[in-house]
Amino acid sequence: MKKFIFTLVISLVVLNAFAQSEFSSSAISVGVVVEDLEKSIDFYTNVIGMTKTGEFSVDKASCKKLGLTDSYQLDVTILKLENSDQASEWKLMSLGTKAKHPKQNFMSDDTGMQYITLFVNHINPILKRVKEHQVKILSEAPSTIGENRKFLLVQDPDGTFIEIIGPE
């Protein structure tokens, strides 16, 4: 009887694992429209430390058909925290237009996606690159949160807040 119950429990766990998600990947692919693509690529690769893993274009006709833009081609650069199939994508694209809203000073200045959080093994290498590239630090540099965790807040060139959390 115990063997039967054990087999039943294991079978239910395995079936539950397969039925739990309707998503084919646990990664999220985020598209970010920026004013200056090269400036943003430089920030995310040389300051934050992301890796460029690809790029693609979508022509004007396809963009209109797909409901992405009304009259623009999209040239997209794909960045990741690590070059693996499981990593989330940070897709940068520029339409060659200026933002229609002012750059936020605080997360409370606008609605919509305002920030991302990056958890790191050590905050000091990123802090060093932030200072070398003269990126304005919005938090105390860095702030202490919890036991053995530091917090650093900066903004990308278009105003998206980047929280960086990890030990020194």
Backbone bond lengths (Angstrom), bond angles and torsions (degrees), N, CA, C in turn:
res aa  C-N    CA-C-N  psi(-1)  N-CA   C-N-CA  omega(-1)  CA-C   N-CA-C  phi
1 M - - - 1.452 - - 1.539 111.15 -
2 K 1.358 116.62 -43.03 1.457 120.14 179.80 1.528 110.89 -61.83
3 K 1.336 115.96 -38.88 1.451 120.02 179.71 1.530 110.17 -64.86
4 F 1.318 117.95 -40.20 1.452 122.73 178.76 1.527 110.26 -62.82
5 I 1.319 117.64 -46.23 1.475 121.74 -179.99 1.530 110.01 -63.69
6 F 1.329 116.77 -43.53 1.457 121.11 178.46 1.533 110.32 -59.19
7 T 1.333 117.23 -46.27 1.469 122.09 179.22 1.521 110.78 -63.07
8 L 1.319 117.05 -41.33 1.453 121.67 178.80 1.524 111.06 -62.96
9 V 1.323 117.26 -45.17 1.468 121.52 -179.93 1.524 110.11 -62.58
10 I 1.322 117.65 -46.85 1.469 121.26 179.37 1.533 109.67 -60.97
11 S 1.313 118.39 -42.89 1.468 122.28 178.83 1.520 111.17 -60.74
12 L 1.318 117.33 -42.96 1.460 121.16 179.17 1.530 111.63 -66.12
13 V 1.314 117.05 -39.59 1.469 120.82 177.77 1.524 110.22 -62.35
14 V 1.323 117.86 -45.82 1.464 122.11 179.92 1.521 110.69 -64.33
15 L 1.322 118.34 -45.80 1.463 121.48 178.61 1.519 111.23 -62.68
16 N 1.320 117.05 -40.97 1.458 121.67 178.64 1.529 111.25 -62.53
17 A 1.318 116.92 -39.06 1.459 120.92 179.75 1.527 110.86 -62.34
18 F 1.330 117.30 -38.62 1.454 120.36 179.80 1.528 112.17 -74.51
19 A 1.317 117.75 -31.47 1.459 121.63 -175.27 1.520 113.19 -92.27
20 Q 1.324 119.02 -4.08 1.449 122.00 -171.03 1.522 114.29 -69.62
21 S 1.309 119.47 -35.38 1.443 120.29 -172.59 1.516 111.62 -126.71
22 E 1.307 115.12 142.87 1.446 120.21 174.15 1.521 111.31 -94.89
23 F 1.329 117.01 -0.23 1.450 121.89 -178.14 1.522 111.18 -91.96
24 S 1.313 116.33 141.39 1.461 120.47 -179.58 1.518 112.32 -85.30
25 S 1.341 116.69 -9.63 1.460 121.25 179.22 1.516 109.04 -148.54
26 S 1.330 116.81 148.03 1.461 119.83 176.46 1.526 111.47 -90.38
27 A 1.322 117.71 -4.42 1.465 121.82 178.64 1.520 110.24 -82.49
28 I 1.320 115.95 154.08 1.461 122.26 175.46 1.522 107.37 -113.98
29 S 1.316 115.63 135.87 1.457 121.88 177.40 1.527 107.10 -107.48
30 V 1.337 117.09 115.44 1.458 121.94 -174.55 1.524 109.56 -111.28
31 G 1.332 116.61 127.28 1.461 121.73 176.44 1.517 110.10 -97.50
32 V 1.334 115.69 129.54 1.459 121.01 -177.53 1.531 108.60 -125.08
33 V 1.344 116.45 118.33 1.455 121.11 176.73 1.530 107.60 -84.39
34 V 1.325 116.17 127.09 1.464 122.02 -177.22 1.521 109.76 -123.14
35 E 1.332 116.53 157.93 1.464 120.18 177.69 1.523 111.18 -73.51
36 D 1.316 117.17 -47.27 1.465 122.16 -174.62 1.528 108.49 -123.24
37 L 1.328 115.85 103.12 1.459 121.11 -174.13 1.529 111.85 -60.23
38 E 1.310 118.23 -46.96 1.478 120.94 -177.42 1.526 111.33 -63.94
39 K 1.311 117.22 -39.95 1.469 121.41 178.19 1.532 110.80 -63.55
40 S 1.323 116.30 -40.81 1.465 120.45 179.64 1.526 111.53 -70.68
41 I 1.338 117.41 -40.88 1.466 120.31 176.51 1.518 109.71 -60.14
42 D 1.335 116.90 -43.55 1.465 121.17 178.44 1.523 110.82 -59.98
43 F 1.319 118.19 -45.31 1.464 122.03 -179.95 1.524 110.88 -60.80
44 Y 1.330 117.02 -52.07 1.464 119.84 -174.35 1.532 113.29 -71.18
45 T 1.338 117.82 -28.81 1.469 118.55 178.91 1.521 111.91 -88.32
46 N 1.322 118.00 -46.18 1.467 120.79 -173.11 1.526 114.91 -89.00
47 V 1.317 117.79 -23.65 1.474 120.80 177.64 1.530 110.07 -99.13
48 I 1.314 116.45 -56.30 1.460 120.44 -177.08 1.522 111.70 -75.49
49 G 1.322 117.45 -37.87 1.467 120.34 177.81 1.520 114.35 102.71
50 M 1.328 117.56 15.91 1.461 119.99 176.52 1.530 110.00 -70.71
51 T 1.327 115.64 164.62 1.459 122.42 -179.90 1.523 109.36 -115.20
52 K 1.324 115.91 133.68 1.468 120.27 174.55 1.518 107.44 -75.88
53 T 1.338 116.29 122.77 1.462 119.94 -175.79 1.525 113.41 -117.27
54 G 1.317 117.83 -4.27 1.452 118.94 179.05 1.505 111.96 171.02
55 E 1.319 114.16 177.03 1.456 121.16 176.13 1.522 108.32 -160.23
56 F 1.332 115.32 156.28 1.460 121.10 176.79 1.520 108.64 -158.52
57 S 1.314 115.52 165.62 1.463 121.87 178.15 1.513 109.94 -126.57
58 V 1.334 114.87 151.00 1.462 121.83 173.03 1.525 105.61 -125.27
59 D 1.347 117.25 119.13 1.466 120.49 -175.89 1.527 111.34 -68.44
60 K 1.343 115.25 165.38 1.475 121.28 -175.93 1.519 112.63 -55.86
61 A 1.331 116.41 -46.00 1.470 119.90 -177.09 1.525 110.89 -62.68
62 S 1.338 116.74 -42.59 1.471 120.11 178.78 1.518 111.28 -67.33
63 C 1.327 117.22 -39.65 1.471 120.75 177.99 1.526 110.46 -59.77
64 K 1.336 116.31 -42.93 1.471 119.62 179.87 1.525 110.34 -66.93
65 K 1.340 117.17 -44.93 1.465 121.82 -179.58 1.526 111.49 -61.24
66 L 1.345 117.04 -38.44 1.461 122.08 -178.13 1.531 113.00 -83.16
67 G 1.341 116.84 -7.12 1.457 120.35 179.76 1.526 113.12 79.79
68 L 1.325 117.67 19.24 1.465 121.15 -177.98 1.526 112.23 -83.02
69 T 1.332 117.04 -45.97 1.465 122.38 177.78 1.520 107.38 -142.97
70 D 1.329 115.89 165.80 1.460 118.93 177.39 1.525 112.38 -93.56
71 S 1.346 117.02 -26.31 1.470 117.59 -176.80 1.528 113.07 -157.53
72 Y 1.299 117.52 28.63 1.464 120.76 -178.38 1.529 110.72 -123.97
73 Q 1.321 115.13 149.00 1.460 121.66 167.05 1.517 106.93 -88.53
74 L 1.323 117.62 146.97 1.462 121.14 176.64 1.521 109.62 -109.32
75 D 1.318 115.97 124.31 1.457 122.78 171.52 1.518 105.71 -109.76
76 V 1.318 116.22 116.40 1.461 122.13 -169.70 1.524 110.48 -114.77
77 T 1.324 116.25 132.67 1.461 122.73 173.53 1.518 107.45 -111.00
78 I 1.334 116.25 129.35 1.458 121.56 -177.09 1.525 109.41 -100.07
79 L 1.335 115.85 126.56 1.464 122.87 176.13 1.523 108.54 -119.92
80 K 1.325 115.39 149.79 1.462 120.95 176.22 1.521 109.31 -140.41
81 L 1.331 115.26 158.92 1.463 119.70 174.30 1.522 110.57 -71.39
82 E 1.323 116.26 -29.79 1.463 121.93 174.76 1.522 107.46 -146.98
83 N 1.312 117.02 149.84 1.451 121.11 -177.64 1.527 110.21 -85.32
84 S 1.335 115.11 80.90 1.464 120.73 177.18 1.527 108.38 -142.50
85 D 1.325 115.51 156.28 1.462 120.44 -179.92 1.527 112.12 -64.27
86 Q 1.326 117.90 -26.17 1.457 121.99 -177.05 1.528 113.01 -84.93
87 A 1.325 118.62 -12.33 1.466 121.69 -176.11 1.528 111.02 -75.47
88 S 1.326 116.00 144.34 1.457 121.37 174.94 1.527 109.64 -66.26
89 E 1.339 115.15 151.07 1.462 120.56 179.61 1.525 110.10 -104.28
90 W 1.319 115.81 139.41 1.454 123.76 173.39 1.526 104.18 -114.00
91 K 1.338 116.55 99.87 1.453 122.00 -172.58 1.527 109.63 -97.32
92 L 1.326 116.09 115.33 1.460 122.02 -179.95 1.518 109.81 -98.04
93 M 1.323 116.13 136.75 1.453 120.84 176.53 1.514 109.51 -147.69
94 S 1.329 115.99 149.94 1.456 121.09 178.84 1.511 109.09 -127.82
95 L 1.319 115.95 141.04 1.465 122.14 176.36 1.524 110.72 -101.43
96 G 1.335 116.29 -0.18 1.462 119.87 -178.16 1.511 112.67 75.11
97 T 1.328 117.19 22.73 1.466 121.57 -179.55 1.526 109.78 -120.86
98 K 1.296 115.23 158.63 1.463 121.64 176.20 1.525 109.56 -82.30
99 A 1.331 115.90 151.78 1.463 120.61 176.11 1.524 109.57 -63.32
100 K 1.330 116.19 146.06 1.460 121.00 -179.68 1.519 112.26 -95.45
101 H 1.318 116.20 4.90 1.461 120.24 178.45 1.530 107.65 -131.70
102 P 1.333 116.76 153.13 1.467 119.02 179.72 1.530 111.26 -70.16
103 K 1.318 115.93 153.21 1.461 121.62 175.43 1.527 108.60 -65.92
104 Q 1.331 116.18 132.61 1.453 120.88 -176.97 1.531 110.93 -76.42
105 N 1.334 115.32 145.72 1.464 121.68 172.40 1.521 110.75 -92.77
106 F 1.343 115.60 -29.63 1.459 121.95 -178.94 1.530 108.57 -138.69
107 M 1.313 117.04 157.58 1.460 121.15 179.21 1.527 112.00 -60.19
108 S 1.307 116.74 -26.16 1.463 121.22 -178.06 1.531 112.62 -78.80
109 D 1.328 118.82 -1.44 1.467 121.61 -176.60 1.525 114.23 -78.48
110 D 1.320 118.74 -12.04 1.456 120.68 -176.35 1.521 108.98 -157.38
111 T 1.315 116.31 170.28 1.456 120.82 174.73 1.521 109.14 -103.78
112 G 1.298 116.32 176.83 1.458 120.23 -179.30 1.515 110.87 90.99
113 M 1.325 115.30 -172.10 1.458 119.19 -179.39 1.531 109.18 -66.59
114 Q 1.301 116.70 121.45 1.450 121.43 -176.77 1.533 113.47 -112.17
115 Y 1.343 117.35 -28.34 1.455 118.09 -175.30 1.514 111.69 -154.32
116 I 1.332 113.22 160.63 1.457 120.72 170.75 1.524 106.86 -124.78
117 T 1.308 116.11 155.23 1.456 121.97 177.28 1.514 108.52 -117.33
118 L 1.318 115.43 129.67 1.462 121.79 177.34 1.522 108.12 -115.30
119 F 1.310 116.36 124.57 1.461 121.45 177.20 1.519 107.44 -97.13
120 V 1.331 116.16 125.95 1.461 121.19 -174.70 1.524 110.67 -120.97
121 N 1.330 115.42 159.06 1.462 120.96 176.77 1.523 111.41 -72.96
122 H 1.343 116.51 -34.11 1.468 122.63 179.11 1.525 108.30 -148.58
123 I 1.318 116.97 129.03 1.459 121.54 -176.54 1.534 112.46 -82.13
124 N 1.332 117.94 -25.72 1.461 120.90 -174.27 1.526 114.96 -59.01
125 P 1.339 120.95 -41.33 1.466 118.70 178.04 1.536 112.99 -60.93
126 I 1.328 116.43 -38.33 1.462 119.35 178.41 1.519 110.18 -70.77
127 L 1.316 117.60 -41.24 1.460 121.51 177.17 1.527 110.19 -57.84
128 K 1.308 117.39 -41.18 1.477 122.15 178.70 1.531 110.15 -62.25
129 R 1.347 117.34 -45.07 1.470 120.15 179.97 1.528 111.26 -67.77
130 V 1.323 117.22 -37.05 1.470 121.07 177.17 1.521 109.56 -58.69
131 K 1.329 116.71 -46.38 1.468 120.81 -179.67 1.523 111.49 -67.90
132 E 1.343 117.40 -41.97 1.468 121.02 179.52 1.527 112.03 -60.75
133 H 1.319 117.47 -35.78 1.459 122.16 -179.02 1.530 112.17 -93.21
134 Q 1.317 116.31 7.83 1.464 123.83 176.80 1.531 112.87 53.40
135 V 1.333 114.84 42.40 1.465 121.01 174.95 1.522 107.47 -82.91
136 K 1.310 116.44 131.79 1.462 121.25 -178.97 1.527 109.86 -66.08
137 I 1.323 116.20 129.07 1.461 122.35 176.32 1.520 107.77 -93.51
138 L 1.323 117.04 123.09 1.461 121.79 -175.53 1.527 112.78 -88.82
139 S 1.315 116.85 -25.79 1.461 121.27 178.02 1.518 108.31 -94.97
140 E 1.326 115.83 172.75 1.454 117.70 168.09 1.518 105.13 -61.57
141 A 1.289 118.35 149.36 1.472 120.27 -167.48 1.504 114.56 -104.49
142 P 1.274 120.70 104.30 1.468 127.41 -28.69 1.523 110.21 -85.93
143 S 1.308 116.05 163.20 1.462 122.01 178.02 1.525 109.44 -84.61
144 T 1.327 116.17 151.27 1.461 120.52 176.13 1.518 108.23 -94.15
145 I 1.337 115.67 129.76 1.467 120.71 174.78 1.519 107.09 -132.50
146 G 1.278 116.09 124.16 1.458 119.00 179.95 1.516 112.07 67.21
147 E 1.306 113.55 -172.71 1.458 120.21 -177.96 1.530 110.29 -81.73
148 N 1.318 117.32 120.33 1.462 124.34 175.54 1.530 113.21 60.45
149 R 1.346 117.65 29.98 1.463 120.38 176.36 1.518 109.25 -127.01
150 K 1.320 114.72 136.93 1.458 121.85 178.39 1.523 109.04 -112.25
151 F 1.321 115.45 156.92 1.466 123.01 -177.79 1.516 107.95 -131.57
152 L 1.318 115.99 130.47 1.456 122.17 178.10 1.522 107.41 -129.72
153 L 1.337 118.09 133.26 1.457 121.84 179.58 1.522 109.42 -123.64
154 V 1.342 115.51 124.26 1.462 122.61 175.99 1.527 107.41 -134.39
155 Q 1.330 116.35 175.40 1.456 121.66 174.18 1.520 109.42 -124.16
156 D 1.333 115.56 146.23 1.456 118.98 174.20 1.530 108.32 -76.36
157 P 1.332 119.06 175.65 1.465 120.23 -177.17 1.532 115.13 -58.75
158 D 1.323 118.05 -21.66 1.464 121.08 179.54 1.517 113.68 -100.47
159 G 1.329 117.76 0.79 1.455 120.64 174.70 1.514 115.97 103.08
160 T 1.331 118.89 -1.44 1.464 119.52 176.25 1.516 108.42 -67.77
161 F 1.324 116.50 129.86 1.468 121.07 -179.72 1.524 109.38 -77.33
162 I 1.322 116.41 137.43 1.446 122.62 178.93 1.530 107.05 -120.53
163 E 1.345 115.93 111.56 1.459 121.59 174.62 1.531 107.31 -91.43
164 I 1.321 115.64 130.66 1.457 120.00 177.22 1.512 106.68 -121.08
165 I 1.338 116.03 123.13 1.461 121.34 -174.50 1.518 109.71 -128.18
166 G 1.340 115.32 131.57 1.465 119.99 176.15 1.514 110.89 171.15
167 P 1.309 116.95 174.40 1.465 119.95 177.27 1.528 110.63 -72.77
168 E 1.351 115.05 164.74 1.463 118.20 178.56 1.498 108.74 -63.80
